[in-house]
Amino acid sequence: MADGNAGDRGLRLAAVLLGLAGIFDAVAGAADLSGSTRYVSVADGALHEHDLTGWAWLHLAVGIFTALAGALGPLRRRWSTSLALAAVVIFVGLHLFFLTYHPIRTVLVLGLALAAARLLIINRSRAVA
């Protein structure tokens, strides 16, 4: 019975980690929308302005989806674990594209999401159909 409790604790921890990463990303996306979403870069002696409003909306949506998928992770169902792992894949993909604009935030939330993915994979065999 102790093994079942350990699996439940692992799934709950994965849910908390994934939920925190999603909430943090959704709040950061909302904050980006309320502030300036324009960045300036210098290349070849010219200034280039980048509008990142679409990225901010995408972070908000993916953050909400990731938090919801994390909340469904501990249901011990294969579909909920698969949904949470899919959310991690989308989350990681989005953040790898955004790494140059917010490197510290990206490293922090990727650590949370990848730790949650590891726990989900470890406990996936205990899920019921």
FIZA-871949 format. One record per residue (C-alpha): residue number from 1; x, y, z. Coordinates in steps of 0.1 Angstrom, whole numbers, plus 2048, in hexadecimal, padded with zeros to 3 digits. Example, Ala and Ser with C-alpha at 12.3 -4.5 7.8 and 13.67 -1.06 7.14 Angstrom:
REM FIZA-871949
[1; [87B; 7D3; 84E]]
[2; [889; 7F5; 847]]
//
This chain:
REM FIZA-871949
[1; [800; 800; 800]]
[2; [81D; 817; 806]]
[3; [826; 816; 7E1]]
[4; [803; 822; 7D8]]
[5; [807; 840; 7EF]]
[6; [829; 848; 7E0]]
[7; [819; 848; 7BD]]
[8; [7FD; 85F; 7C9]]
[9; [816; 877; 7D9]]
[10; [82A; 877; 7B9]]
[11; [80B; 880; 7A4]]
[12; [800; 89A; 7BD]]
[13; [823; 8AA; 7BC]]
[14; [823; 8A9; 796]]
[15; [801; 8BA; 797]]
[16; [80E; 8D5; 7AE]]
[17; [82E; 8DB; 799]]
[18; [81B; 8DC; 778]]
[19; [800; 8F2; 787]]
[20; [81A; 90A; 795]]
[21; [82C; 90C; 774]]
[22; [80B; 912; 762]]
[23; [7FE; 92C; 77A]]
[24; [820; 93E; 77A]]
[25; [81F; 93F; 754]]
[26; [7FB; 94B; 752]]
[27; [802; 967; 76A]]
[28; [822; 970; 757]]
[29; [80E; 970; 736]]
[30; [7F3; 986; 745]]
[31; [80E; 99E; 753]]
[32; [81E; 9A0; 731]]
[33; [7FD; 9A9; 722]]
[34; [7F7; 9C5; 73B]]
[35; [81A; 9D3; 735]]
[36; [82F; 9DA; 716]]
[37; [833; 9BC; 6FF]]
[38; [84C; 9CD; 6E9]]
[39; [871; 9C4; 6E8]]
[40; [88C; 9D4; 6D4]]
[41; [8AA; 9C2; 6C6]]
[42; [8C8; 9CF; 6B3]]
[43; [8D4; 9BC; 694]]
[44; [8EA; 9C7; 678]]
[45; [8EB; 9EB; 685]]
[46; [8C5; 9EF; 685]]
[47; [8AB; 9EE; 6A0]]
[48; [890; 9D4; 69D]]
[49; [870; 9D6; 6B1]]
[50; [85E; 9B6; 6BB]]
[51; [83A; 9B5; 6C6]]
[52; [835; 997; 6DD]]
[53; [80F; 99B; 6E4]]
[54; [808; 97A; 6D3]]
[55; [822; 968; 6E8]]
[56; [813; 977; 708]]
[57; [7F0; 96A; 6FE]]
[58; [7FF; 948; 6F6]]
[59; [811; 947; 718]]
[60; [7F0; 94F; 72A]]
[61; [7DD; 934; 717]]
[62; [7F8; 919; 71B]]
[63; [7FC; 922; 740]]
[64; [7D7; 91D; 746]]
[65; [7D7; 8FD; 733]]
[66; [7F6; 8F0; 745]]
[67; [7E7; 8F9; 767]]
[68; [7C7; 8E6; 75F]]
[69; [7D9; 8C8; 751]]
[70; [7EE; 8C7; 771]]
[71; [7CE; 8C8; 786]]
[72; [7C1; 8AA; 772]]
[73; [7E2; 896; 775]]
[74; [7DB; 886; 797]]
[75; [7BB; 875; 78B]]
[76; [7D0; 856; 785]]
[77; [7C1; 852; 762]]
[78; [7D6; 84C; 743]]
[79; [7C5; 868; 730]]
[80; [7CB; 881; 74C]]
[81; [7F0; 877; 74E]]
[82; [7F3; 87A; 728]]
[83; [7E2; 89C; 728]]
[84; [7FA; 8A8; 743]]
[85; [818; 89B; 72F]]
[86; [80B; 8AB; 70F]]
[87; [807; 8CC; 722]]
[88; [82C; 8C9; 72D]]
[89; [837; 8C3; 709]]
[90; [823; 8E2; 6FD]]
[91; [830; 8F6; 71B]]
[92; [854; 8ED; 715]]
[93; [852; 8F4; 6EF]]
[94; [843; 916; 6F5]]
[95; [85D; 91F; 70E]]
[96; [87A; 914; 6F9]]
[97; [86F; 92E; 6DF]]
[98; [86C; 949; 6F9]]
[99; [88D; 942; 70B]]
[100; [89F; 960; 6FD]]
[101; [885; 979; 70A]]
[102; [880; 96C; 72D]]
[103; [89D; 954; 735]]
[104; [899; 953; 75B]]
[105; [874; 94E; 75B]]
[106; [877; 933; 740]]
[107; [891; 91F; 754]]
[108; [87C; 921; 773]]
[109; [85C; 915; 764]]
[110; [86D; 8FB; 74E]]
[111; [87D; 8EC; 76D]]
[112; [85A; 8E9; 77D]]
[113; [84A; 8DA; 75E]]
[114; [866; 8C1; 757]]
[115; [866; 8B5; 77B]]
[116; [841; 8B0; 779]]
[117; [845; 89D; 758]]
[118; [85E; 886; 768]]
[119; [846; 87E; 785]]
[120; [82A; 878; 76D]]
[121; [83E; 860; 758]]
[122; [84A; 84D; 777]]
[123; [827; 849; 783]]
[124; [816; 844; 761]]
[125; [817; 81E; 765]]
[126; [801; 820; 784]]
[127; [7E5; 833; 771]]
[128; [7C5; 820; 769]]
[129; [7B5; 820; 747]]
//
